[in-house]
Amino acid sequence: MSQLDNLDIYAALDPSNMYIAIFNFPEQLEKGAVIGNDFDFDISRFKNIKSIVLAGMGGSATAGDIVSSYLRYSLKIPFITCRNYRLPEYVDEHSLVILSSYSGNTEEVLAASEDAIQRKAKTICITAGGKLGEFAAGHSIPTIKMPPGLQPRAALGYSVIPLMYLMRDLNLAKFDDNQFVEIAKGLKAYRGHYVRETATEQNPAKQLALKLYSNIPLVYSGQDLFDAIAYRWKSQICENAKTIAFHNYFPEFNHNEIVGFEKIEHIRNNLIGIILRDSQDHSRVAKRMQIISRQLQEKGIEMVNVYSQGDFLLGRIFSLIQLGDFASFYLAILNGIDPTPVAPIEDLKREMSEN
């Protein structure tokens, strides 16, 4: 029996219940839709938007990446994610700035919030509270309020879906509410294959974690629609499993990083490549994925192709997020470590606050 099929180990290694947060991802999307629908603000204050900047870090920033990737071929204005203290120079009164911090205490976002006010940008907050919530209240900034009590990376559904509704309310995107119903239904069905009670032989998430164990994952995807998902996989492996991982995108990866595999004799046995694939990958990108998978296998690197599931693009994006989150959780269990704490991040924040 696989170690991951011993249900007794989970209570000891996961006292903060990261598993439940991952398990409840479909329900988060459903609740996120309610939050998005209930958000009431004066739309007349948000006319003539010519650019969108989401200021955020970590999971909050990833939500911006996911939405901007999803809208890449329909949105008529630029949408970028700003992971810094200062907003781009072009931000002005015609820019929509979305200040996204689950905790509300992310210092980079707090600095960007001051910058947004000074530039007279059209500003909206997404937060569970903290200093950002206080700042928003003090400056009459409309605020999408998320439920508190989670690790920021475990609140992705609460960050993504209200943001989608915001884009729709501002006439920047179109989607059907019924899509979310079908997507959540599909994710609930998929997770039946990923839960703790499903044996490793029938559990793709456990199988993937076993492949990743004691290896360095290299996560690749197409650049246009799934770039944020490759980054999410890398981030979740780092934060949940406390092990290093890397990511890159096709076709850019083929113009530089591929050459780095020429001299890997000393590390090839510790590398594993994961290619995130989708039915909407550009045909030339799909061909590149096939060629690179074969070439790296010939160099002795194990390659795993992971396919999205679902009828809707957004649902396929979420299907890969769900599988990656479960796999990172099981990898933490294999590493014998609690997936929730992120001590190096907290240590850095503490030292930064002292200066």
C-alpha positions as CSV (number, residue, x, y, z in Angstrom):
1,M,0.0,0.0,0.0
2,S,1.2,3.5,-0.9
3,Q,2.2,5.7,2.1
4,L,-0.4,8.2,0.7
5,D,-3.2,5.6,1.3
6,N,-2.5,5.5,5.0
7,L,-5.2,7.9,6.2
8,D,-3.8,8.1,9.7
9,I,-0.8,10.3,8.5
10,Y,-2.9,13.2,7.4
11,A,-4.1,14.4,10.8
12,A,-0.6,14.5,12.1
13,L,1.0,16.3,9.1
14,D,-1.9,18.6,8.2
15,P,-3.2,20.1,11.5
16,S,-4.3,23.3,9.8
17,N,-6.4,21.4,7.2
18,M,-4.8,22.7,4.0
19,Y,-6.5,19.6,2.5
20,I,-9.9,20.9,3.2
21,A,-9.1,24.3,1.6
22,I,-7.9,22.5,-1.5
23,F,-10.9,20.1,-1.4
24,N,-13.3,23.1,-1.2
25,F,-12.0,24.8,-4.3
26,P,-15.3,24.2,-6.3
27,E,-17.3,25.6,-3.4
28,Q,-15.0,28.6,-3.3
29,L,-15.9,29.3,-7.0
30,E,-19.6,29.1,-6.2
31,K,-19.3,31.4,-3.2
32,G,-17.0,33.7,-5.2
33,A,-19.8,34.0,-7.8
34,V,-22.2,35.1,-5.0
35,I,-19.6,37.6,-3.8
36,G,-19.1,38.9,-7.3
37,N,-22.9,39.2,-7.9
38,D,-23.5,41.0,-4.6
39,F,-20.7,43.6,-5.1
40,D,-22.4,46.9,-5.5
41,F,-20.6,50.0,-6.6
42,D,-21.1,53.2,-8.5
43,I,-20.2,52.1,-12.1
44,S,-20.5,55.7,-13.3
45,R,-17.2,56.4,-11.5
46,F,-15.5,53.9,-13.8
47,K,-16.0,55.2,-17.3
48,N,-13.5,55.5,-20.1
49,I,-11.0,52.9,-18.7
50,K,-8.0,52.6,-21.0
51,S,-5.8,50.2,-19.0
52,I,-6.0,47.8,-16.1
53,V,-3.4,47.1,-13.5
54,L,-3.9,44.6,-10.7
55,A,-1.4,45.2,-7.8
56,G,-0.8,42.1,-5.8
57,M,1.6,39.5,-4.7
58,G,1.5,35.7,-4.3
59,G,-1.9,34.1,-4.7
60,S,-3.6,37.5,-5.1
61,A,-1.4,38.3,-8.1
62,T,-1.9,34.9,-9.6
63,A,-5.6,35.6,-9.7
64,G,-4.9,38.7,-11.8
65,D,-2.7,36.6,-14.1
66,I,-5.4,34.0,-14.5
67,V,-8.1,36.5,-15.5
68,S,-5.8,38.5,-17.8
69,S,-4.7,35.2,-19.5
70,Y,-8.3,34.1,-19.9
71,L,-9.3,37.4,-21.4
72,R,-6.2,37.8,-23.6
73,Y,-8.0,37.4,-26.9
74,S,-11.2,39.3,-26.0
75,L,-10.1,42.2,-23.8
76,K,-9.6,45.4,-25.9
77,I,-7.3,47.2,-23.4
78,P,-4.1,46.2,-21.7
79,F,-4.3,44.2,-18.4
80,I,-1.1,43.6,-16.4
81,T,-0.3,42.4,-12.9
82,C,2.1,44.6,-10.9
83,R,4.2,42.8,-8.4
84,N,6.0,45.8,-7.0
85,Y,5.7,48.9,-4.8
86,R,5.3,51.3,-7.6
87,L,2.7,51.3,-10.4
88,P,3.7,51.7,-14.1
89,E,4.3,55.2,-15.2
90,Y,1.3,55.2,-17.6
91,V,-1.2,54.7,-14.8
92,D,-3.5,57.8,-14.6
93,E,-7.1,58.8,-14.2
94,H,-8.0,56.6,-17.2
95,S,-6.6,53.5,-15.5
96,L,-8.4,50.9,-13.4
97,V,-6.2,49.8,-10.5
98,I,-7.3,46.8,-8.6
99,L,-5.6,46.5,-5.2
100,S,-5.6,42.8,-4.4
101,S,-4.3,41.5,-1.0
102,Y,-6.1,38.7,0.8
103,S,-4.6,39.6,4.2
104,G,-4.8,43.3,3.5
105,N,-1.3,43.7,4.9
106,T,0.9,43.1,1.9
107,E,3.4,46.0,2.0
108,E,3.9,46.1,-1.7
109,V,0.2,46.5,-2.3
110,L,-0.2,49.1,0.4
111,A,2.5,51.1,-1.3
112,A,0.8,50.7,-4.6
113,S,-2.4,51.9,-3.1
114,E,-0.9,55.2,-2.1
115,D,0.5,55.5,-5.6
116,A,-2.9,54.8,-7.2
117,I,-4.5,57.6,-5.1
118,Q,-1.8,60.1,-6.1
119,R,-2.3,59.3,-9.8
120,K,-6.1,59.6,-9.4
121,A,-6.6,56.2,-10.8
122,K,-10.0,54.5,-10.7
123,T,-9.4,52.1,-7.8
124,I,-11.1,49.0,-6.4
125,C,-9.9,46.8,-3.6
126,I,-10.2,43.0,-3.2
127,T,-9.3,41.9,0.4
128,A,-10.4,40.2,3.5
129,G,-9.6,43.2,5.6
130,G,-6.3,44.4,7.3
131,K,-4.6,47.7,6.6
132,L,-5.8,47.7,3.0
133,G,-9.4,47.4,4.1
134,E,-8.9,50.4,6.4
135,F,-7.2,52.3,3.6
136,A,-10.1,51.6,1.3
137,A,-12.7,52.7,3.8
138,G,-10.7,55.9,4.5
139,H,-10.6,56.8,0.8
140,S,-14.1,55.6,-0.1
141,I,-12.7,52.9,-2.4
142,P,-15.2,50.2,-3.4
143,T,-14.1,46.9,-1.8
144,I,-14.9,43.3,-2.7
145,K,-14.7,41.6,0.7
146,M,-13.4,38.0,0.9
147,P,-14.0,35.6,3.7
148,P,-11.1,35.6,6.2
149,G,-9.3,32.7,7.8
150,L,-7.4,31.1,4.9
151,Q,-3.9,31.1,3.7
152,P,-3.8,33.6,0.8
153,R,-2.8,30.9,-1.7
154,A,-5.7,28.8,-0.6
155,A,-8.3,31.6,-1.3
156,L,-7.8,31.6,-5.1
157,G,-11.4,31.0,-5.9
158,Y,-12.4,34.1,-3.8
159,S,-9.9,36.2,-5.7
160,V,-10.6,35.0,-9.3
161,I,-14.3,34.8,-9.6
162,P,-15.3,38.2,-8.1
163,L,-12.6,39.7,-10.4
164,M,-14.4,38.1,-13.4
165,Y,-17.7,39.6,-12.3
166,L,-16.0,43.0,-12.0
167,M,-14.8,42.7,-15.5
168,R,-18.3,41.9,-16.7
169,D,-19.9,44.7,-14.6
170,L,-17.5,47.2,-16.3
171,N,-18.5,45.8,-19.7
172,L,-14.9,44.6,-20.2
173,A,-15.8,40.9,-20.5
174,K,-18.7,38.6,-21.2
175,F,-19.6,35.3,-19.7
176,D,-22.6,33.2,-18.7
177,D,-23.4,32.6,-15.1
178,N,-24.4,29.1,-16.0
179,Q,-20.8,28.4,-16.9
180,F,-19.8,28.6,-13.3
181,V,-22.5,26.2,-12.3
182,E,-21.2,23.6,-14.9
183,I,-17.5,24.3,-14.1
184,A,-18.1,23.7,-10.3
185,K,-20.0,20.6,-11.1
186,G,-17.2,19.3,-13.2
187,L,-14.6,20.1,-10.5
188,K,-16.6,18.3,-7.9
189,A,-16.6,15.2,-10.1
190,Y,-12.8,15.4,-10.8
191,R,-11.9,15.7,-7.2
192,G,-13.5,12.3,-6.5
193,H,-10.4,10.9,-8.2
194,Y,-8.0,13.1,-6.1
195,V,-9.3,12.7,-2.5
196,R,-7.4,11.0,0.3
197,E,-9.8,8.0,0.2
198,T,-9.1,7.2,-3.4
199,A,-6.3,4.7,-3.6
200,T,-3.1,5.6,-5.4
201,E,-3.7,3.2,-8.2
202,Q,-6.8,5.2,-9.2
203,N,-5.6,8.6,-8.0
204,P,-3.8,10.8,-10.6
205,A,-2.9,13.4,-7.9
206,K,-1.2,10.9,-5.7
207,Q,0.6,9.3,-8.7
208,L,1.9,12.6,-9.8
209,A,3.1,13.4,-6.3
210,L,5.0,10.1,-6.2
211,K,6.7,11.1,-9.5
212,L,7.7,14.5,-8.1
213,Y,9.0,13.1,-4.9
214,S,12.8,13.6,-4.5
215,N,12.9,15.3,-7.9
216,I,13.1,18.9,-9.2
217,P,9.9,19.7,-11.1
218,L,10.2,21.7,-14.3
219,V,6.6,22.9,-15.2
220,Y,5.9,24.0,-18.7
221,S,2.8,25.3,-20.5
222,G,1.7,27.4,-23.5
223,Q,2.4,31.1,-22.9
224,D,-0.9,32.6,-23.9
225,L,-3.7,30.9,-21.9
226,F,-2.0,28.7,-19.3
227,D,1.1,30.7,-18.3
228,A,-0.5,31.6,-15.0
229,I,-1.2,27.9,-14.3
230,A,2.4,26.8,-14.8
231,Y,3.4,29.5,-12.3
232,R,0.6,28.3,-9.9
233,W,2.0,24.8,-10.0
234,K,5.5,26.0,-9.3
235,S,4.3,28.2,-6.5
236,Q,2.2,25.5,-4.9
237,I,5.0,23.0,-5.0
238,C,7.3,25.5,-3.4
239,E,4.9,26.7,-0.7
240,N,3.0,23.5,0.2
241,A,5.7,20.8,-0.3
242,K,8.6,23.1,0.7
243,T,10.7,21.9,-2.3
244,I,12.1,23.8,-5.2
245,A,10.4,23.9,-8.6
246,F,10.7,25.9,-11.8
247,H,8.5,26.9,-14.6
248,N,8.6,28.3,-18.2
249,Y,6.4,28.7,-21.3
250,F,6.3,27.5,-24.9
251,P,7.5,28.8,-27.3
252,E,9.9,31.1,-25.4
253,F,11.4,28.1,-23.6
254,N,12.5,26.8,-26.9
255,H,14.6,29.9,-27.7
256,N,16.9,29.7,-24.7
257,E,16.3,27.3,-21.8
258,I,16.3,24.2,-24.0
259,V,20.0,24.7,-24.6
260,G,20.7,24.3,-20.9
261,F,19.9,20.6,-21.1
262,E,23.0,19.9,-23.1
263,K,25.2,19.4,-20.0
264,I,23.0,17.8,-17.3
265,E,24.7,14.5,-16.7
266,H,25.1,15.3,-13.0
267,I,21.5,16.2,-12.4
268,R,19.4,14.4,-15.0
269,N,18.2,11.8,-12.5
270,N,16.8,14.5,-10.3
271,L,14.7,16.3,-12.9
272,I,11.2,15.7,-14.0
273,G,9.4,17.6,-16.7
274,I,5.7,18.4,-16.6
275,I,3.9,19.8,-19.6
276,L,0.5,21.3,-19.0
277,R,-1.6,20.8,-22.2
278,D,-4.9,22.0,-23.5
279,S,-7.0,21.4,-26.6
280,Q,-6.7,25.1,-27.4
281,D,-2.9,25.2,-27.4
282,H,-1.7,26.7,-30.7
283,S,-1.0,24.0,-33.2
284,R,2.6,25.0,-33.5
285,V,3.0,25.1,-29.7
286,A,1.4,21.6,-29.5
287,K,4.0,20.3,-32.0
288,R,6.8,21.9,-30.0
289,M,5.5,20.2,-26.9
290,Q,5.6,16.8,-28.6
291,I,9.1,17.3,-29.9
292,I,10.6,18.7,-26.6
293,S,8.9,15.9,-24.6
294,R,10.6,13.3,-26.9
295,Q,14.0,15.1,-26.9
296,L,14.1,15.4,-23.1
297,Q,13.1,11.8,-22.6
298,E,16.0,10.9,-24.9
299,K,18.3,12.8,-22.5
300,G,17.0,10.6,-19.6
301,I,14.6,13.1,-18.1
302,E,11.2,11.7,-17.2
303,M,8.4,13.7,-18.9
304,V,4.8,13.8,-17.8
305,N,2.0,15.3,-20.0
306,V,-0.9,16.6,-18.0
307,Y,-4.1,17.4,-19.9
308,S,-6.8,19.9,-18.9
309,Q,-10.4,18.7,-18.6
310,G,-13.8,20.3,-19.4
311,D,-15.8,22.0,-22.1
312,F,-15.2,25.6,-21.2
313,L,-11.7,27.2,-21.3
314,L,-12.1,28.6,-17.7
315,G,-13.2,25.2,-16.5
316,R,-10.1,23.6,-18.1
317,I,-7.9,26.3,-16.4
318,F,-9.5,25.4,-13.1
319,S,-9.1,21.7,-13.7
320,L,-5.3,22.1,-13.9
321,I,-5.3,24.3,-10.8
322,Q,-7.2,21.7,-8.9
323,L,-5.0,18.8,-9.9
324,G,-1.8,20.8,-9.2
325,D,-3.0,21.8,-5.8
326,F,-3.9,18.3,-4.8
327,A,-0.5,17.0,-6.1
328,S,1.4,19.6,-4.2
329,F,-0.5,18.6,-1.0
330,Y,0.4,15.0,-1.4
331,L,4.0,15.9,-2.1
332,A,4.1,17.7,1.2
333,I,2.8,14.5,2.9
334,L,5.5,12.5,1.2
335,N,8.1,15.0,2.4
336,G,6.7,14.6,5.9
337,I,5.9,18.2,6.3
338,D,3.0,20.4,7.2
339,P,1.8,22.1,4.0
340,T,0.4,25.2,5.6
341,P,3.2,27.2,7.3
342,V,5.5,29.3,5.2
343,A,8.2,30.2,7.7
344,P,10.7,31.8,5.4
345,I,8.1,34.2,4.1
346,E,7.1,35.1,7.7
347,D,10.7,35.5,8.8
348,L,11.4,37.8,5.9
349,K,8.3,39.9,6.7
350,R,9.4,40.2,10.3
351,E,12.9,41.3,9.3
352,M,11.5,43.8,6.8
353,S,9.2,45.3,9.5
354,E,12.2,46.0,11.7
355,N,13.9,48.3,9.2
